[in-house]
């Protein structure tokens, strides 16, 4: 294998040092993992991808990119507590600084959430606190809102709540279907999730009284808009 030209070798060394100084990430998924893919492609240091579904499509992408994968199937356990304990063991084997939930479709126990308090992050397809839970795009259309979007937030025991790191807003257009609106929101998810995780990995987030402040010149990107 040939060596890199001096300039490219220096760039690679700089990137390696930069990533080694950042918090590493374990991503937990249940399905296709499109947000996981956006995180990986952003260059963030992903140590492992874990899924509760053995044939989750996102696992193939992770393996193809040399990322460790594990499966902890929730159906194999008699209780949420037993599943969460096994999932925590799988996560802890990789000693991450950040646990990123990316389309993980399980409600976590309070004990699990407290275990990773302050370092577990989720993305939700609505402008929280509006529309926690499922079917967010359908509910937005049914209620006739004019603006919809997505939210990156720290995970707390209360479902789809927790300090908000970043949000992205999109218009709800006349004639929108649930699928069309979901696709518009998903494009923004792929923008703000890697950005929010990078801020956290670089120790640029300050949380005071449940409010998140971003340090740095790009702090204004905590609110992105397609409006």
C-alpha positions in Angstrom: 0.0 0.0 0.0 1.4 3.4 -1.0 1.8 6.3 1.4 -0.3 9.4 1.3 1.1 12.6 -0.2 2.5 14.8 2.6 -0.4 17.3 2.6 -3.0 14.5 2.6 -1.1 12.6 5.3 -1.0 15.7 7.5 -4.8 16.2 6.9 -5.4 12.6 7.9 -3.3 12.9 11.0 -5.1 16.1 12.0 -8.5 14.4 11.6 -7.3 11.4 13.6 -6.2 13.7 16.5 -9.4 15.7 16.2 -11.6 12.7 16.4 -9.6 11.1 19.2 -10.2 14.2 21.4 -14.0 13.9 20.9 -16.4 11.8 22.8 -17.1 8.5 21.1 -20.6 7.5 20.1 -22.7 4.3 20.2 -25.8 4.5 18.1 -28.9 2.5 18.9 -31.4 1.8 16.1 -34.4 -0.3 15.2 -34.7 0.0 11.4 -33.1 1.4 8.3 -30.9 3.8 10.3 -30.9 6.8 7.9 -30.0 9.1 10.8 -27.3 6.7 11.8 -25.9 6.9 8.3 -25.9 10.7 8.4 -24.0 10.6 11.6 -21.4 8.2 10.3 -21.0 10.1 7.0 -20.4 13.3 9.0 -17.2 11.9 10.3 -18.1 11.6 13.9 -16.3 8.8 15.9 -18.9 6.0 16.0 -17.7 3.1 18.0 -20.7 0.7 17.5 -24.2 0.4 16.2 -26.6 -1.7 18.3 -30.1 -2.8 17.3 -33.0 -4.6 19.0 -34.0 -6.0 15.6 -31.7 -8.6 14.1 -32.4 -7.8 10.4 -32.5 -4.0 10.8 -31.2 -2.6 7.5 -28.9 -0.1 9.2 -26.7 -2.9 10.6 -25.6 -3.7 7.1 -24.5 -0.2 6.4 -22.5 -0.1 9.7 -20.8 -3.4 8.9 -19.9 -2.2 5.4 -18.2 0.8 7.0 -16.2 -1.2 9.4 -18.2 -0.3 12.5 -18.9 -2.9 15.2 -22.5 -4.1 15.4 -24.4 -5.9 18.1 -28.0 -7.2 18.3 -30.0 -7.3 21.5 -33.5 -8.6 20.6 -36.1 -7.3 23.0 -38.4 -10.3 22.3 -35.9 -12.6 24.0 -36.3 -11.0 27.4 -39.2 -11.4 29.9 -39.3 -7.8 30.9 -38.3 -4.3 29.9 -35.8 -4.3 32.8 -34.1 -7.5 31.7 -33.9 -6.1 28.1 -32.5 -2.8 29.3 -29.9 -4.5 31.4 -28.6 -6.5 28.5 -28.7 -3.5 26.2 -26.7 -1.5 28.7 -24.1 -4.2 28.9 -23.8 -4.1 25.1 -23.4 -0.3 25.1 -20.9 -0.3 28.0 -18.6 -2.8 26.2 -17.8 0.1 23.9 -17.4 2.7 26.6 -19.0 5.5 24.7 -19.1 9.1 25.8 -22.4 9.5 24.0 -25.4 7.2 23.4 -27.4 8.3 20.4 -30.9 7.0 19.8 -31.6 7.0 16.1 -35.0 5.6 15.3 -34.9 3.3 18.3 -38.5 2.2 18.8 -38.5 1.1 22.4 -39.6 2.9 25.6 -36.7 2.8 28.0 -37.0 2.2 31.8 -36.1 5.0 34.2 -33.2 3.1 35.5 -31.7 2.8 32.0 -32.2 6.5 31.3 -30.6 7.5 34.6 -27.6 5.3 33.8 -26.8 7.4 30.8 -28.2 10.7 32.2 -26.6 13.7 30.5 -25.0 11.7 27.7 -28.0 10.1 25.9 -29.5 12.0 23.0 -32.5 11.4 20.8 -34.0 12.9 17.6 -37.8 13.2 17.4 -39.8 14.0 14.2 -41.7 17.0 15.6 -41.1 20.4 17.1 -41.2 19.4 20.7 -43.0 19.8 23.0 -45.7 19.4 20.3 -46.5 15.9 19.2 -44.5 13.6 21.5 -44.9 9.9 20.7 -45.9 8.3 17.4 -47.5 9.4 14.1 -46.2 12.9 14.4 -46.7 13.9 10.8 -50.2 12.5 10.6 -51.2 14.5 13.7 -49.6 17.7 12.4 -51.6 17.3 9.2 -54.9 16.5 11.1 -54.5 19.6 13.2 -53.7 21.9 10.3 -50.4 23.3 11.6 -48.4 25.5 9.2 -45.0 24.6 10.6 -43.6 21.2 11.5 -40.1 19.9 12.0 -37.8 17.9 14.2 -36.0 18.2 17.6 -32.7 16.9 19.0 -32.9 16.6 22.8 -31.3 15.0 25.8 -33.2 11.9 27.0 -35.0 12.1 30.3 -37.4 9.6 31.9 -40.4 11.5 30.5 -41.0 10.3 27.0 -39.9 12.7 24.2 -39.0 15.4 26.6 -35.7 16.7 27.9 -33.5 19.7 27.3 -33.7 20.7 23.6 -30.3 21.0 21.8 -31.5 21.9 18.3 -34.6 22.1 16.1 -35.3 22.4 12.4 -38.6 23.8 11.0 -40.2 23.0 7.7 -43.4 24.4 6.1 -46.5 22.3 5.9 -47.6 22.8 2.3 -51.1 22.6 0.7 -51.8 19.1 -0.5 -49.1 17.5 1.7 -49.4 13.8 2.4 -48.0 12.2 5.4 -45.1 10.7 3.4 -44.3 14.0 1.7 -44.1 15.8 5.0 -42.1 13.0 6.6 -39.5 13.2 3.8 -39.2 17.0 4.2 -38.6 16.6 7.9 -36.2 13.7 7.4 -33.9 15.9 5.3 -33.6 18.3 8.2 -33.1 15.4 10.7 -30.0 14.5 8.7 -28.7 18.0 9.1 -29.3 18.7 12.7 -28.5 15.4 14.4 -24.9 15.2 13.3 -24.5 18.9 14.2 -25.9 18.5 17.7 -23.8 15.4 18.4 -20.7 17.2 17.2 -21.4 20.1 19.6 -21.8 17.7 22.5 -18.7 15.6 21.5 -16.7 18.9 21.5 -18.0 19.9 24.9 -19.8 22.9 23.5 -23.1 22.4 25.2 -24.1 24.1 28.5 -27.3 23.0 30.2 -28.7 25.4 32.9 -32.1 25.0 34.4 -33.2 22.7 31.6 -32.1 25.1 28.8 -29.3 24.2 26.4 -26.8 26.9 25.3 -24.3 26.3 22.5 -20.9 27.8 22.6 -19.3 29.0 19.4 -19.9 31.0 16.3 -22.3 28.4 14.7 -24.6 28.5 17.7 -27.3 30.1 15.6 -27.7 26.7 13.8 -29.5 25.3 16.8 -32.5 26.5 14.9 -32.6 25.7 11.2 -35.5 26.6 9.0 -36.7 25.7 5.5 -39.4 28.4 5.8 
